[in-house]
């Protein structure tokens, strides 16, 4: 079970990284903020929150 939790943590980190890169690329392409940039920034925040939640959950697992 701990192994699965660790894999899920890594997946959430990957999602956060992709969302951050997409937000930066779209920001540069559009020369400012637009709805896709906000969406990707939101996905980044959610992914980091889920990573943190899973990490805390892993500490309490036996």
C-alpha positions as CSV (number, residue, x, y, z in Angstrom):
1,X,0.0,0.0,0.0
2,X,2.9,2.4,0.8
3,X,4.3,1.6,-2.6
4,X,1.1,2.6,-4.4
5,X,0.9,5.8,-2.4
6,X,4.5,6.7,-3.4
7,X,3.7,6.1,-7.1
8,X,0.6,8.3,-6.8
9,X,2.8,11.0,-5.1
10,X,5.1,10.9,-8.1
11,X,2.2,11.1,-10.5
12,X,0.9,14.2,-8.8
13,X,4.3,15.9,-8.9
14,X,4.5,15.1,-12.6
15,X,1.1,16.7,-13.2
16,X,2.2,19.8,-11.3
17,X,5.4,20.0,-13.4
18,X,3.5,19.7,-16.6
19,X,0.9,22.3,-15.5
20,X,3.7,24.7,-14.5
21,X,5.4,24.3,-17.9
22,X,2.2,24.7,-19.8
23,X,1.3,27.9,-17.9
24,X,4.7,29.4,-18.6
25,X,4.6,28.5,-22.3
26,X,1.1,29.8,-22.7
27,X,2.0,33.0,-20.8
28,X,4.9,33.7,-23.1
29,X,2.9,32.8,-26.2
30,X,0.0,35.0,-25.3
31,X,2.2,37.8,-23.9
32,X,0.1,37.8,-20.7
33,X,-2.6,36.1,-18.7
34,X,-5.5,34.4,-20.4
35,X,-7.9,31.7,-19.3
36,X,-5.6,28.8,-20.2
37,X,-2.8,30.3,-18.0
38,X,-5.2,30.6,-15.1
39,X,-6.5,27.1,-15.7
40,X,-2.9,25.7,-15.7
41,X,-2.0,27.7,-12.6
42,X,-5.1,26.2,-10.8
43,X,-4.1,22.7,-11.9
44,X,-0.6,23.3,-10.5
45,X,-2.0,24.4,-7.2
46,X,-4.4,21.5,-7.0
47,X,-1.7,19.0,-7.9
48,X,0.7,20.3,-5.2
49,X,-2.1,20.1,-2.7
50,X,-2.9,16.5,-3.7
51,X,0.8,15.7,-3.4
52,X,1.0,17.2,0.0
53,X,-2.1,15.3,1.1
54,X,-0.8,12.0,-0.2
55,X,2.6,12.6,1.5
56,X,0.9,13.2,4.9
57,X,-1.3,10.2,4.3
58,X,1.7,8.1,3.6
59,X,3.2,9.0,7.0
60,X,0.2,7.7,8.8
61,X,0.0,4.4,6.9
62,X,1.4,1.3,8.4
